[in-house]
Amino acid sequence: MEISSTITETEPQKFALPVDSEHKATEFHLFSSAAPHMRAFHLSWISFFSCFVSTFAAPPLLPIIRDNLNLTATDIGNAGVASVSGAVFARIAMGTACDLFGPRLASASLILLTAPAVYFTSIASSPISFLLVRFFTGFSLATFVSAQFWMSSMFSGPVVGTANGVAAGWGNLGGGATQLIMPLVFSLIRDIGAVKFTAWRIAFFIPALFQTLSAFAILIFGQDLPDGNYQRLQNSGNKQKDKFSRVFYHGITNYRGWILALTYGYCFGVELTVDNIIAEYFYDRFNLKLHTAGIIAASFGLANIVSRPAGGVLSDMMAKRFGMRGRLWALWAVQTLGGVFCIILGQVGSLTASIVVMIVFSVFVQAACGLTFGVVPFVSRRSLGVISGMTGGGGNVGAVLTQLIFFKGSKYSKETGITLMGVMIVCCTLPIFLIYFPQWGGMFCGPSSEKIATEEDYYLSEWSSKEQGKGLHQASLKFADNSRSERGRRVHSQTLPSNATPSANV
């Protein structure tokens, strides 16, 4: 297995953005398409957007599909669970694939492998076939992991939260955009002359084609790392090899990754759940037209254009002032407030109040997603892909459990399920209190008073003395030096020596 490691360069490279010692960009220019950093950003969010559109293309058309295929409430619930359950293991595997082959090949391959399932939705003829196409289409949501891995490989600590937040947030826009796109496409096809039971089937060719084109764009224009693609760096000897077993071990034995997987299950997992049920909820509870319910439901997903990026920006702002402890406090506070508004959403009975509370709820729960991936890049340098996959997979596990418990069948009304889901958000956010970094501290405790509790000690603990003797740890040393900003403004200037430099050749 190959992991980013020592980069030996014969001549300095020039980049459009300022970079650190790992050649990661230290600034984020949203409207730039400069290669390789900002180009990777735009490719990652557009491809993830296309996968979100495909995965959630069915819910806004469910009132039509359920009549055509004679779907029961249980069938619809099972299909909703299936659409997010496949990505549980796919996301963990995607993290591994990014470590092995790079985010470019990993994401493009998965997109192309899942695109046929979107096309096949048009020929679904029974509840079972409908469940299967939703299940296999849902695998494409694992591109979230490759997007976050890609951004963490391209952007430095001071802006990585922003880059991750905007890439994922704009990608998640697909969940809202599809609520508008699919009813509109369906209406256009029906108006041309197709009967409604044929029109919904033809409509699925639009997201399928979009997803396919995004994969080819990644292959043609994408680049794995600031210094090049994995294969070229390996062939030139500028990228050291690492043992996958050790990378995997250090990922799954880091308890911080498991806590973040749990808490992410009740921000992103809740978002996936709401994407599946919200259009039908408004359609049935308030007797709205299909297109009207779709527009209201779309506002939940479309909030991602600002809410998740805002979470990433907030994470970086808190880190600049208070370090990692600020990131953790912000994550807990924002996600807990999201749970509170989710509880309120299930209690209000008027259409206007429900829309207002839903939008506020969406802002907080999506911002919490951005805040989560402001923390993830610092959990492990050696096992970044595994930690990202674990956290992303946790999001899908949360979605599966929530839909199985509260929205499968008729045990709970949808409004009761939404209220109980809010309670789970509040409870499952509490473990953030347990996250502690010896070099930076946790929510209630400062950094360790031991002299060995430094960034270098934390990240080098993932390497044995024998591995360090081979120089495999050099990239971790660079990352440790660049992550000193997580000490916060108040202590960083006091503890960072003026002559401190990375312990690696640049």
Long-range contacts (C-beta under 8 A, 24 or more apart in sequence): 1-99, 1-100, 1-241, 1-242, 1-243, 1-244, 1-247, 2-99, 2-100, 2-230, 2-234, 2-239, 2-240, 2-241, 2-242, 3-99, 3-240, 3-241, 3-242, 3-247, 3-382, 3-475, 4-153, 4-225, 4-239, 4-475, 5-239, 5-240, 5-242, 5-471, 5-472, 5-474, 5-475, 6-238, 6-240, 6-471, 6-472, 6-474, 6-475, 6-504, 6-505, 7-227, 7-233, 7-238, 7-239, 7-475, 8-237, 8-238, 8-505, 9-227, 9-238, 9-506, 13-226, 13-227, 15-226, 19-156, 19-226, 20-156, 20-478, 20-482, 21-478, 21-481, 21-482, 21-502, 21-504, 21-506, 22-156, 22-226, 22-475, 22-478, 22-479, 22-482, 23-225, 23-226, 23-227, 24-153, 24-154, 24-155, 24-156, 24-160, 24-226, 24-482, 25-154, 25-155, 25-156, 25-159, 25-226, 26-155, 26-156, 26-158, 26-159, 27-159, 28-155, 28-159, 28-162, 28-163, 28-166, 30-166, 35-223, 36-154, 36-223, 36-225, 36-226, 37-154, 37-155, 37-226, 39-221, 39-222, 39-223, 40-150, 40-151, 40-154, 40-222, 40-223, 41-151, 41-154, 41-163, 41-166, 41-167, 43-214, 43-217, 43-218, 43-221, 43-222, 44-103, 44-107, 44-146, 44-147, 44-150, 44-151, 44-167, 44-171, 45-147, 45-166, 45-167, 45-168, 45-170, 45-171, 46-171, 46-214, 46-217, 47-107, 47-108, 47-111, 47-143, 47-147, 47-171, 47-214, 47-215, 47-217, 47-218, 48-143, 48-144, 48-147, 48-167, 48-168, 48-171, 48-172, 48-174, 49-170, 49-171, 49-172, 49-173, 49-174, 49-177, 49-214, 50-111, 50-174, 50-207, 50-210, 50-211, 50-213, 50-214, 51-111, 51-114, 51-140, 51-141, 51-143, 51-171, 51-174, 51-211, 51-214, 52-141, 52-171, 52-172, 52-173, 52-174, 52-175, 52-177, 52-178, 52-301, 53-174, 53-177, 53-178, 53-181, 53-207, 53-210, 53-211, 54-114, 54-115, 54-118, 54-137, 54-140, 54-178, 54-207, 54-208, 54-210, 54-211, 55-83, 55-84, 55-134, 55-137, 55-138, 55-140, 55-141, 55-174, 56-83, 56-174, 56-175, 56-178, 56-179, 56-275, 56-276, 56-301, 57-118, 57-121, 57-178, 57-181, 57-182, 57-203, 57-204, 57-207, 58-83, 58-121, 58-130, 58-134, 59-179, 59-275, 59-276, 59-277, 59-279, 59-280, 59-297, 60-178, 60-179, 60-182, 60-183, 60-279, 60-290, 60-293, 60-294, 60-297, 61-182, 61-183, 61-186, 61-200, 61-203, 62-279, 62-280, 63-280, 63-283, 63-290, 64-186, 64-196, 64-197, 64-200, 64-290, 65-130, 65-200, 67-197, 68-197, 68-200, 69-124, 69-125, 69-126, 69-127, 69-130, 70-127, 71-127, 71-130, 72-127, 73-409, 73-410, 74-408, 74-409, 75-127, 75-130, 75-131, 76-280, 77-403, 77-407, 77-408, 77-409, 78-127, 78-131, 78-408, 79-127, 79-130, 79-131, 79-134, 80-134, 80-273, 80-276, 80-277, 80-403, 80-407, 81-400, 81-403, 81-404, 81-408, 82-131, 82-132, 82-134, 82-135, 82-138, 83-134, 83-135, 83-137, 83-138, 83-276, 84-138, 84-141, 84-269, 84-272, 84-273, 84-276, 84-396, 84-399, 84-400, 84-403, 85-135, 85-138, 85-396, 85-400, 86-135, 86-136, 86-138, 86-139, 87-138, 87-139, 87-140, 87-141, 87-142, 87-393, 87-396, 88-393, 88-396, 88-397, 88-400, 89-393, 90-139, 90-141, 90-142, 91-141, 91-142, 91-144, 91-145, 91-389, 91-392, 91-393, 91-395, 91-396, 92-386, 92-389, 92-390, 92-392, 92-393, 93-142, 93-389, 94-142, 94-143, 94-145, 94-146, 94-389, 94-392, 95-145, 95-149, 95-251, 95-385, 95-386, 95-387, 95-388, 95-389, 95-390, 95-392, 96-244, 96-248, 96-385, 96-386, 96-389, 97-146, 97-385, 98-145, 98-146, 98-149, 98-150, 98-385, 98-388, 98-389, 99-244, 99-247, 99-384, 99-385, 99-386, 100-244, 101-230, 102-224, 102-225, 102-229, 102-230, 102-231, 103-146, 103-147, 103-149, 103-150, 103-153, 103-222, 103-224, 104-150, 104-218, 104-219, 104-222, 104-223, 104-224, 104-229, 104-230, 105-219, 105-224, 105-230, 106-146, 107-143, 107-146, 107-147, 107-150, 107-215, 107-218, 108-215, 108-216, 108-218, 108-219, 108-222, 109-215, 110-139, 110-140, 110-142, 110-143, 110-146, 111-140, 111-143, 111-211, 111-212, 111-214, 111-215, 111-218, 112-212, 112-215, 113-139, 114-139, 114-140, 114-211, 115-140, 115-208, 115-211, 115-212, 115-215, 118-204, 118-207, 118-208, 118-211, 119-204, 119-205, 119-208, 121-201, 121-204, 121-208, 122-201, 122-202, 122-204, 122-205, 123-201, 124-201, 140-211, 141-272, 141-396, 142-392, 143-171, 144-168, 144-171, 144-392, 144-395, 145-385, 145-388, 145-389, 145-392, 147-171, 148-373, 148-376, 148-388, 148-392, 149-384, 149-385, 149-388, 150-224, 152-376, 152-377, 152-384, 152-388, 153-224, 153-225, 153-226, 153-384, 154-225, 154-226, 156-482, 157-319, 157-377, 157-378, 157-482, 157-483, 157-485, 157-486, 158-316, 158-319, 158-320, 158-485, 159-316, 160-316, 160-374, 160-377, 161-311, 161-312, 161-313, 161-315, 161-316, 161-319, 161-327, 161-370, 161-371, 161-373, 161-374, 162-309, 162-312, 162-313, 162-315, 162-316, 163-312, 164-312, 164-370, 164-373, 164-374, 164-376, 164-377, 165-308, 165-309, 165-310, 165-311, 165-312, 165-313, 165-315, 165-369, 165-370, 165-371, 165-373, 165-374, 166-308, 166-309, 166-312, 168-308, 168-369, 168-370, 168-373, 169-304, 169-305, 169-306, 169-307, 169-308, 169-309, 169-311, 169-312, 169-366, 169-369, 169-370, 170-304, 170-305, 170-309, 171-304, 172-271, 172-301, 172-304, 172-308, 172-366, 172-369, 173-301, 173-302, 173-304, 173-305, 174-301, 175-271, 175-272, 175-275, 175-300, 175-301, 175-304, 176-297, 176-298, 176-299, 176-300, 176-301, 176-302, 176-303, 176-304, 177-298, 177-301, 177-302, 178-207, 178-301, 179-279, 179-294, 179-295, 179-297, 179-298, 179-301, 180-294, 180-295, 180-298, 181-206, 181-207, 182-207, 182-294, 183-290, 183-291, 183-294, 184-291, 187-291, 240-470, 240-471, 240-472, 242-382, 242-472, 246-382, 246-467, 247-382, 247-383, 247-385, 247-386, 248-383, 248-386, 250-380, 250-382, 250-383, 250-386, 250-462, 251-380, 251-383, 251-385, 251-386, 251-387, 251-390, 252-386, 252-390, 254-379, 254-380, 254-383, 254-387, 255-434, 256-379, 256-435, 256-437, 257-379, 257-380, 257-386, 257-387, 257-390, 257-391, 258-390, 259-431, 259-432, 259-434, 259-435, 260-372, 260-375, 260-376, 260-379, 260-387, 260-390, 260-391, 260-394, 260-435, 261-390, 261-391, 261-393, 261-394, 261-395, 261-397, 262-394, 262-398, 262-428, 262-431, 263-331, 263-335, 263-368, 263-372, 263-394, 263-428, 263-429, 263-431, 263-432, 264-369, 264-372, 264-391, 264-392, 264-394, 264-395, 264-398, 265-394, 265-395, 265-396, 265-397, 265-398, 265-399, 265-401, 265-428, 266-335, 266-339, 266-398, 266-402, 266-424, 266-425, 266-428, 266-429, 267-335, 267-338, 267-365, 267-366, 267-368, 267-369, 267-372, 267-395, 267-425, 268-369, 268-372, 268-392, 268-395, 268-398, 268-399, 269-394, 269-395, 269-396, 269-397, 269-398, 269-399, 269-400, 269-401, 269-402, 270-338, 270-342, 270-365, 270-398, 270-399, 270-402, 270-421, 270-425, 271-301, 271-362, 271-365, 271-366, 271-369, 272-395, 272-396, 272-399, 273-399, 273-402, 273-403, 273-407, 273-421, 274-300, 274-362, 275-300, 275-301, 276-403, 276-407, 277-403, 277-407, 277-414, 277-417, 278-358, 280-414, 281-414, 281-415, 281-418, 282-351, 282-354, 284-414, 285-414, 285-415, 286-351, 286-354, 288-351, 296-355, 296-358, 299-355, 299-358, 299-359, 299-362, 300-358, 300-359, 300-362, 301-362, 303-359, 303-362, 303-363, 303-366, 304-366, 306-363, 307-362, 307-363, 307-364, 307-366, 307-367, 307-370, 308-366, 308-367, 308-369, 308-370, 309-370, 310-363, 310-367, 310-370, 311-366, 311-367, 311-368, 311-369, 311-370, 311-371, 311-372, 311-374, 312-370, 312-371, 312-373, 312-374, 313-370, 314-367, 314-370, 314-371, 314-374, 315-370, 315-371, 315-374, 315-375, 316-374, 319-374, 319-485, 319-486, 319-488, 320-485, 320-488, 320-489, 321-488, 321-489, 321-490, 322-488, 322-489, 322-490, 323-440, 323-441, 323-485, 323-486, 323-487, 323-488, 323-489, 323-491, 323-492, 324-375, 324-378, 324-437, 324-440, 324-441, 324-486, 324-487, 324-488, 325-440, 325-441, 325-442, 325-443, 325-446, 325-488, 326-488, 327-371, 327-374, 327-375, 327-486, 328-375, 328-432, 328-435, 328-442, 328-443, 329-443, 330-371, 331-368, 331-371, 331-372, 331-374, 331-375, 331-432, 332-429, 332-430, 332-432, 332-433, 332-443, 334-364, 334-367, 334-368, 334-371, 335-364, 335-365, 335-368, 335-371, 335-425, 335-429, 335-432, 336-425, 336-426, 336-429, 337-364, 338-364, 338-365, 338-367, 338-368, 338-425, 339-422, 339-423, 339-424, 339-425, 339-426, 339-429, 340-422, 340-426, 341-422, 342-418, 342-419, 342-421, 342-422, 342-425, 343-419, 343-422, 343-423, 343-426, 344-422, 345-418, 345-419, 345-422, 346-415, 346-416, 346-417, 346-418, 346-419, 346-420, 346-421, 346-422, 347-415, 347-419, 365-425, 369-395, 375-435, 378-437, 378-483, 378-486, 380-459, 380-462, 381-459, 381-462, 381-475, 381-476, 381-479, 381-480, 382-459, 382-462, 382-463, 382-476, 383-462, 398-428, 437-486, 439-486, 439-487, 440-486, 440-487, 447-487, 454-480, 455-480, 455-481, 455-483, 455-484, 455-486, 456-480, 456-481, 456-503, 459-483, 474-503, 474-504, 474-505, 475-504, 477-502, 477-503, 477-504, 478-502, 478-503, 478-504, 478-506
